[in-house]
């Protein structure tokens, strides 16, 4: 590995450390309470080093959301490239969403389950990527409708509703499953039944 390649890798590794520290601190303390210095202290770097990568907390939050959405979209697009039957593709996609959240619980909680700063809502990058993920669901639902499997009126509305159901399942599995004195069914059983109920609700 040459010097340029090593430096690029080290830069990527430090960027990842910054974002991971920010995720942990924001989840622990809330966005408003976290400072750039606190993030720097977490990874034992100077605050000036953090500013070489991000100019403020909003930019860090945007990067966290962008990275999270891009990883999810890559997985969904890989499923789409398999050429599965319409219903199989839809089921694989909704399961992928839940499994992604379970594999990346901290990022998922921050991006989908925490309060974001007001100025963040107007940033185009994360919002556009979120729309891409919803459009994947809409395309899957549309293919199922063309195949006579689903019967819906508005594809995008149905995609939003499906996402709401998936978010509820994912959030509960991350935050609550296995806790409290409650006779929880297995995680896999809950995922299977959640997906089955969504499919049955959309069927023609």
N, C-alpha and C positions, 0 to 999 in steps of 0.2 A: 504493500500500500504506500503510495506516494505522500508527500507532505500535504498537498492540496486536498487529497482524499481524506487524510487523517483529520485535518482541520475542519473539513465539512462535516465529518462524522461527529467530532467533538462539539461543533456548533449545534447540530441537531440534538445531541444528547443533552446539552445544557438547556436548549429550548424546551425539551420534554420535561426536564426537572422543574423548570419554572412553572410550566402549565400544571404539572402534577401537584406541586406545592400550593399553587393558587386554588385548585379544586378542593384540596383538603382544608385549607384555611377558610375559604368561603363557605363550605358546608358547615364547618365548626362555628364560625363567628358571624356569618352574614356578609354580604358584599360590602356594605357601607363601612363595616368595622375593619376590613382588611386594608393594609397599606402596602405600597410597593416595598418599603423597607422590611415589613413583616415577611413578605414573600422571599426577599433576599436573605433574611436571617434564617429562614427555614432551610434553605439549601446552602447556607454558609458562604454566600457571596456578597459583594458590596451592592448597594442599591444602584450605583452607577452602572454596574454590569447589566442589571435587569433592564435599565433604560436603553441599552444598546439593542435590545430585542423588541421591547414594547414601550410605547410612550406613556401609557396609563393603564389603569385597571380595566377600563372598558375594552381596550384593544386586546388585553389578555382574555377577557371573557369571550370576546368575539372569536379569538383563535381557538379557545376550548370548544365552543359550539361548532365552528367550522370543521375542526378535526374530527369531532364526534359524528357529525352528519356525513362527512366524506367517507368515513370508515363504514358507516351503515349503508350508504348508497352503493359503495363498491360491492358489498355483500349482496345487496338486492339485485344489482345489475348482473352479477355473476349467476344468480339464479335465473334471471331472465334470459341469459345466453344459453341455458341448457336446452331450451326448446321443449319444455315439459308440456303436458296437456294443461289446458287453462285452469282447471280446478286444482291440479297438483301444484302448479306455479303459485296460485293464490295462497294455498295452504303453506307451501314452503316459505313464502314471503312473510306471512304473519308470524309463523314460528321463528323465523330468522329475527324479526323485530324483538320478540320476547327474549330470545336467547342472547341477543346482542346486549340488551339491558342487563341481563343477569351476569354476563361476562365483564361488563364495564359499569358496575353499580354506581360508583362515585360520579363518573362523568354523566351517567344517565340521570341521576338525581339532580345534578347541578343544571343540566341543560333543559330537562323536561319537568323538573319538580320543584325548582326553587324560584324565588322572586328575583327578577332581573331589574337592573337600573332602568329608569325611564328612557334615558338617552340610547340605550341598547336596542330598544324596540324598532328604531328607524334604520338600523344598519342593514344594508342590502344583502351582504354575503350570507350570513346565517339564515336569514329569512328566505332567500332564494333556494338554499340547499334544503331547508325544511319543506318548501313547496315541491322540490324534486322528489323527495321521499313520498309525499302524499300523491304525487302524480304516478308514481310506480303502482301504488295501491289502486288508483283509478284505472290505470291500464289493465291491471289484472282483473278487476271487476268487470271492465268492458269486454275483455276476451271471454270471460265466463258468461256474460249476457249474450254475446254473439253465438256461443256454443249452446245456448238454451238452458244453461245451468242456473244462472241467476236472473232475477227480474227486478230491476231498479228503475227509478225515474231520473235521477241526477247522479252521474258517476262521481263527481267531486264531493257532493254532499255525503254520499255513502262512504267514500274514502275517509272523510273526516270522522264520521261516526265509527267506522271500523277502528281508526286510530285511537279514538277515545276509549273504546272497549279494550284495545291492546294495552293502552297506557295504564288503565286501571289494573289489569292483570299483572303487568310488569311491576308497577309500583308496589302493589301488595306483596308480591313474591320477594321483592327486594327488602321492603321495610318491615313486613309483618310475619311472613311465613315461618313457621317453626317456633314462633315466640308466643308468650302468654299461655295460659292453661286452656287450650283449645284443641279439639281433636282434628288437627289438620290432615287432609288427604295429602298424598305425596305431591311433590312439585310437578312431576311429569303428568300425573293424573289431572291436576288443575289446568295445566297447559293444554292437554288434549281436549278436555271438556270445554274450555274457553274457545278454542279454535272451532270445535264442533258446533257450539251454539252460534258463533258468528256465521258459519257457513249455512246453517239451517235458517237463520234469519234472512239471508239473502237469496235463498233458493227460489226458483220459479214455482 
